[in-house]
Amino acid sequence: MGLFDFFKKKPAAPKVVVEVLYPQTWENGEAPVEPTVLAAEVLQPTPGEAVEIQVPSHIVAEDVAPVAEVVETVETETETETETETETETETAVTSETNLDEGLTKTRKTWSERWNAFMANFRSVDEDFFEELEETLIGADVGAQTALQLTDELRNEVKLQNAKSKADISRVIIDKLVEHYRSQGVNEDASMHFAPEGPTVILFVGVNGVGKTTTIGKMSARYKAEGKQVVLAAADTFRAGATQQLQAWGERNGIPVVAGAANADPASVVYDGVKTAIETNADILFVDTAGRLQNNVNLMQELAKMKRIITRELPNEPQEVLLALDATTGQNALQQARLFKDSTDVTGIVLTKLDGTAKGGIILPIRNELHLPVKWVGLGEQVGDLQPFDADDFAKSLFGSLLIGDDK
């Protein structure tokens, strides 16, 4: 046999028996007695020879749906299910709240790990001990200035209470940290302020990507659920995505959104928003702003212009200028807070994405160094996961497993 004779040789075309997989039509309510059997050629026929497959006579073309139609039907059903899930999620979002303990899981775990590692090296209370304590606090994102202040206070507290054992030292330091968190909230005004009459303007500032637009969507839905008449103004005209996102939130929650053309003057959108709020007797106007660069002179001038427009129409507004900060950025969030505070009249902080980070300790330097109240914290994706900040509850949740003799 030649080298290529093997390829020239045609294999025999075997027969196979194929059982019909689809059911036959039942007649008179009775199942068919015997299954229909169909003889067919093998599915890889000899080249050049067509294979004819006979379809049983009782199967008509109308009984077999085209593949395209089947695919379209599946896709339509899937889309319908997705839309239903989205609608259900929107309806229940306001009442769905993530527990603060759950939201601080990552931050609390990091605190515990750092603290346990620090105390595992405990030998005696000397200067090396306090230097290592300071480094541990800095590593926990409390900031260098706050860490230095806390270490000095703890040095005196340990001596005052004559703490020597590892358990005593741990108790004194943790209690002092908890006290520090709680004391910051004593004279801190973390409440939201509203105009005694007419619309209240709440201006949101912050760099791009920190969650300003999403936070506005959640907060507006929350206040609408409380019976407030709400209007949104999409003044971030430099990002089409921001306007579309805010419009999506408005459509989802049944809240009107005032928007302008792409790259339009943001102040003109604010003006239209204020006029709309006044004409519709709205209770709250939320204003979303651009955040291209927090230290950009043009951006700060834009914010100042917006404020002038608001004040001209509503002399006592805005009641709130909320700075949105991304908790996952740690010390960068602190730097952003410094720059915005120097350039705008920030009245409070909204710390977003707290549930997705181990850097929740950043709250302490923001309040301690900048004297800015944290008014809201974001603990998840649902509307109810945007919650008012409470310093006492936060301290208990953060140091939960480390607290000694303190009921959570």
Sequence and secondary structure as in RCSB ss.txt:
>XXXX:A:sequence
MGLFDFFKKKPAAPKVVVEVLYPQTWENGEAPVEPTVLAAEVLQPTPGEAVEIQVPSHIVAEDVAPVAEVVETVE
TETETETETETETETETAVTSETNLDEGLTKTRKTWSERWNAFMANFRSVDEDFFEELEETLIGADVGAQTALQL
TDELRNEVKLQNAKSKADISRVIIDKLVEHYRSQGVNEDASMHFAPEGPTVILFVGVNGVGKTTTIGKMSARYKA
EGKQVVLAAADTFRAGATQQLQAWGERNGIPVVAGAANADPASVVYDGVKTAIETNADILFVDTAGRLQNNVNLM
QELAKMKRIITRELPNEPQEVLLALDATTGQNALQQARLFKDSTDVTGIVLTKLDGTAKGGIILPIRNELHLPVK
WVGLGEQVGDLQPFDADDFAKSLFGSLLIGDDK
>XXXX:A:secstr
  TTHHHHS     EEEEE  S    BTTB  SS  EEEEE SS  TT        TT  GGGS  HHHHHHHHH
HHHHHHHHHHHHHHHHHHTT    HHHHTHHHHHHHHHHHHHHHHT   SSHHHHHHHHHHHHHTTS HHHHHHH
HHHHHHHHHHTT  SHHHHHHHHHHHHHHHHHHTTTS   S    SSS EEEEEE  TTSSHHHHHHHHHHHHHH
TT  EEEEE  TT HHHHHHHHHHHHHHT  EEE  TT  HHHHHHHHHHHHHHTT SEEEEE   S TT HHHH
HHHHHHHHHHHHHSTT  SEEEEEEEGGGTHHHHHHHHHHHHHS   EEEEE GGG S GGGHHHHHHHS   EE
EEE SSSGGGEEE  HHHHHHHHTGGG SS   
